[in-house]
Amino acid sequence: MKNPVVSLLQFLAWLMLFGVIAATLAGVTYPSDRAKISSAFSKIHPMCIHRVLLDERYEGSANLEICHSEYSKYPIVVKTIKTDLGQQELIQVTSTRKADDGGIWVVGYSMLTKDKEQKGPFLINMFHRSPDEVELGSLAGISLDPDSNKLAAHFFEGGNDRCQGGYIEVMGMAGRREIALSQASTLYSLLNPIGQLLKREERATRTTFPDWKADNPISNAPNECVGRLIGVFDHASETTSVTAVAVDFDALLRQSRNQTEACVADSIVRAKPEGSITNGRFTVYGLDHWNNVLNYVHQRCGFDQAFNPINSGI
């Protein structure tokens, strides 16, 4: 039987190969005219994207000519980066400005390179870093009408500071409504994957550690990322589901802060590798295999200790 994680990654690769990411987002219709526009499309100022997504005064729409003139003193930096999973090419656009107290604000977004030539709706990972180093990341759908030079927002999901913005990466469209993505994860999120994908801070979280608190031994610090959650976001229902878990063994072993985390890290690395695949620096597990890993961790580290996941894992 074919490994379900391999099937998922291959499926996503085919979707991306055929440009399914440019398919119609739920509730959004492409114009009939498919003529491409200039690559300057990738140079929409991040502050303007921030405006249509987060500034309620503009009601999800902005004139780019006006917006760009307002932010002309804040130059943008455009560069190509690689995704952590799948080695896709992304365009990343950032801009910085000084706060009144001298701190630096960074606003940016990334998208698939082929979307720089696109007309109509497209997907981005938006992020912004405040002067106190908190970085928020999210998934968003926006569109550009080149005739009116209007930028419009369609949806915005996420906005948390886990793993310095979550490092959300769009992997493709898993269906007409479902967006496949991955997001950087702390050890706590790997052990509690339910409810962590695109989580907003104000939302309740279902976890396998229901009594976990901030001062407990399992780390949820934003600067301690040891893997990625892989899953889908359904735009119509606004729900997410995790389909696989990716672990960076080197980061996991290096960032263990205490005896409990060291036991967890050692147990994950020693767990039977059957059913997992390697993707770059990550070992990727399907949920059934990850459930077995959690049970093994529980057997070695859980009884009569602070670390105590439920027996059934996920």
Residue pairs with C-beta under 8 A, 6 or more apart in sequence:
3 275
3 277
3 286
4 286
4 288
5 244
5 275
5 276
5 277
5 284
5 285
5 286
5 289
6 277
8 230
8 243
8 244
8 286
9 85
9 86
9 277
9 279
9 284
11 174
12 86
12 171
12 172
12 174
12 180
13 86
13 172
15 21
15 172
15 173
15 174
15 180
16 86
16 88
16 112
16 171
16 172
19 114
20 172
20 173
21 112
21 114
21 115
21 122
21 123
21 170
21 172
21 173
22 114
22 115
22 118
22 120
22 122
23 173
23 176
24 30
24 121
24 176
25 121
25 123
25 141
25 154
25 155
25 235
26 176
26 177
26 235
26 236
27 154
27 235
27 236
28 120
28 121
28 141
28 143
28 154
30 119
30 120
30 121
31 119
31 120
31 145
33 119
34 119
35 119
36 117
36 118
36 119
37 117
37 118
37 119
37 144
37 146
39 116
39 117
41 116
41 117
41 118
41 144
42 78
42 91
42 93
42 111
42 115
42 116
43 76
43 78
43 93
44 64
44 93
44 144
44 151
45 64
45 67
45 68
45 71
45 74
45 76
45 95
46 76
46 93
46 94
46 95
46 107
46 108
46 109
46 126
46 128
47 67
47 70
47 71
47 74
47 95
47 107
48 62
48 64
48 67
48 68
48 71
48 151
49 107
49 109
49 124
49 126
49 140
49 142
49 151
50 107
50 126
50 128
51 58
51 62
51 67
52 58
52 60
52 61
52 62
52 142
52 151
52 152
52 153
53 60
53 126
53 138
53 140
53 142
53 153
53 156
54 156
60 152
60 153
61 150
61 151
61 152
61 153
62 150
62 151
63 148
63 149
63 150
63 151
64 144
64 149
64 150
64 151
65 149
67 151
71 95
74 95
74 96
74 97
75 95
76 93
76 94
76 95
77 93
77 94
77 95
78 91
78 92
78 93
79 91
79 92
80 89
80 90
80 91
80 92
80 113
81 89
81 90
81 91
81 92
81 110
82 88
82 89
82 90
83 89
83 90
83 169
83 171
84 167
84 169
84 182
84 184
84 228
84 280
84 282
85 169
85 171
85 182
85 228
85 230
85 246
85 279
85 280
85 282
85 284
86 171
86 279
87 280
88 112
88 169
88 171
89 112
89 113
90 110
90 111
90 112
90 113
90 169
91 110
91 111
91 112
91 113
91 115
91 116
92 108
92 109
92 110
93 108
93 109
93 110
94 106
94 107
94 108
95 106
95 107
95 108
96 104
96 105
96 106
96 107
97 104
97 105
98 104
98 105
99 105
99 131
101 131
102 131
103 130
103 131
103 132
104 129
104 131
105 128
105 129
105 130
105 131
106 127
106 128
106 129
106 135
107 127
107 128
108 126
108 127
108 128
109 124
109 125
109 126
109 127
109 140
110 124
110 125
111 122
111 123
111 124
111 125
111 170
112 123
112 170
115 122
115 123
119 144
119 146
120 143
120 144
121 141
121 142
121 143
121 154
122 141
122 142
122 143
123 139
123 140
123 141
123 170
123 179
124 139
124 140
124 141
124 142
124 170
125 137
125 138
125 139
125 140
125 167
125 168
125 169
125 170
126 137
126 138
126 139
126 140
126 156
127 135
127 136
127 137
127 138
127 165
128 135
128 136
129 135
129 136
129 164
129 165
134 161
134 222
135 161
135 164
135 165
135 222
136 158
136 159
136 160
136 161
136 165
137 158
137 159
137 160
137 164
137 165
137 166
137 167
137 168
137 183
138 156
138 157
138 158
138 159
138 166
138 168
138 198
139 156
139 157
139 158
139 168
139 170
139 179
139 181
139 198
139 233
140 153
140 154
140 155
140 156
140 157
141 153
141 154
141 155
141 156
141 235
142 151
142 152
142 153
142 154
143 151
143 152
143 154
144 150
144 151
144 152
145 152
155 235
157 198
157 233
157 238
158 166
158 168
158 198
158 199
158 200
159 200
159 201
160 166
160 198
160 199
160 200
160 201
161 201
161 222
162 184
162 185
162 186
162 189
162 196
162 199
162 220
162 222
163 183
163 184
163 185
163 186
163 222
163 223
163 225
164 184
164 222
164 223
164 225
165 184
166 183
166 184
166 198
167 183
167 184
167 225
167 228
168 181
168 182
168 183
168 184
168 198
169 181
169 182
169 183
170 179
170 180
170 181
171 180
171 181
171 182
171 230
172 179
172 180
173 179
173 180
174 180
174 232
177 234
177 235
177 236
177 237
178 232
178 233
178 234
178 235
179 232
179 233
179 235
180 230
180 231
180 232
181 197
181 198
181 230
181 231
181 232
181 233
182 228
182 229
182 230
182 231
182 246
183 196
183 197
183 198
183 228
183 229
184 225
184 227
184 228
185 193
185 196
185 225
185 226
185 227
185 228
185 229
185 245
186 219
186 220
186 221
186 222
186 224
186 225
186 226
187 218
187 219
187 220
187 224
187 226
187 227
187 252
187 255
187 261
187 264
187 265
188 209
188 212
188 218
188 219
188 220
189 196
189 220
189 229
190 226
190 227
190 229
190 245
190 247
191 208
191 209
191 218
191 264
191 294
191 297
191 309
192 205
192 207
192 208
192 209
192 212
193 229
193 242
193 245
193 290
193 314
194 206
194 207
194 208
194 242
194 314
195 203
195 204
195 205
195 206
195 207
196 205
196 229
196 242
197 229
197 231
197 233
197 240
197 241
197 242
198 233
198 240
199 205
208 294
208 309
208 310
208 313
208 314
209 216
209 218
209 308
209 309
212 218
214 220
216 306
217 258
217 259
217 260
217 261
217 306
217 307
218 260
218 261
218 264
218 307
219 255
219 257
219 261
224 255
224 257
225 248
225 251
226 247
226 248
226 251
226 252
226 255
227 245
227 246
227 247
227 248
227 251
227 252
227 282
228 245
228 246
228 282
229 242
229 245
229 246
230 242
230 243
230 244
230 245
230 246
230 284
231 240
231 241
231 242
231 243
231 244
232 240
232 241
232 243
233 239
233 240
234 240
242 287
242 314
243 286
243 287
244 284
244 285
244 286
244 287
244 290
245 284
245 285
245 287
245 290
246 279
246 282
246 283
246 284
246 285
247 268
247 282
247 283
247 284
247 285
248 281
248 282
249 268
249 269
249 283
250 281
252 265
252 268
252 269
253 265
253 266
253 269
255 261
256 262
256 264
256 265
260 301
260 305
260 306
260 307
263 300
263 301
263 307
264 297
264 301
264 307
266 300
267 293
267 296
267 297
267 300
267 301
268 293
268 297
270 296
271 292
271 293
271 296
271 297
272 292
272 296
273 283
274 289
275 285
275 286
275 288
275 289
275 292
276 283
276 284
276 285
276 289
277 283
277 284
278 284
285 293
287 314
290 313
290 314
291 312
291 313
291 314
292 313
293 313
294 309
294 313
294 314
295 311
295 312
295 313
297 307
297 309
298 308
298 309
298 311
298 313
301 307
302 308
302 309
